């Protein structure tokens, strides 16, 4: 089974976008609804391990290690400290670690999906499951918007650093530092939106005619394994818990 295929900027998983969408829903439902003991805790560990493995598959080793370290601390707190404390201390730990871990695991999988899925793959997958264009097109634009905005933000930060403009520097106070970064980012946001709209019109998204797709997507053994895990998570949350 081929786990990697070369793509612009690195390697991407051949995991089908439909599998990613199912797992994104299943993981978020599971981590938001489970507790910190017994089978619930085991489900949380399973959900936490999945993004780590997938990060390794697309060779984002640094991201995988950072995520694993933070997630391990959160799971240790949930599995050891929460059951052994009580009162106000227990409440504080539950609120802080519980809320953070619920957001972290879901966000990690969403980040993986954004990194490893091209717009063409996503649009093709949505066409396969007969999702209307009114849903597919906004989501496709989102797949392009946020990565592009992140690149613009990184470029602005590098430009400010080259000019010696940084927090704690001599060029203006905190408000000036925010202005130097936020104003260019807002202008870039408007430009990115216009460019994506123009690209959509150029590709005929409003033509109202069936479109062809040159990218190939297909289910692999890894897809079916994750689909079974995702359905198992949803089944546990809705019928067995």
Secondary structure, 3 states (H helix, E strand, C coil): CCCEEEECCEEEECCCHHHHHHHHHHHHHHHHHCCCCHHHHHHHHHHHHHHHHHHHHCCCHHHHHHHHHHHHHHHHHHHHHHHHCCHHHHHHHHHHHHHHHHHHHHHHHHHHHHHHCCHHHHHHHHHHCCCCHHHHHHHHHHHHHHHHHHHHHHHHHHHHHHCCCCCCCCCCCHHHHHHHHHHHHHHHHHHHHHHHHHHHHHCCCCCCCCCCCCCCCCCCHHHHHHHHHHHHHHHHHHHHC
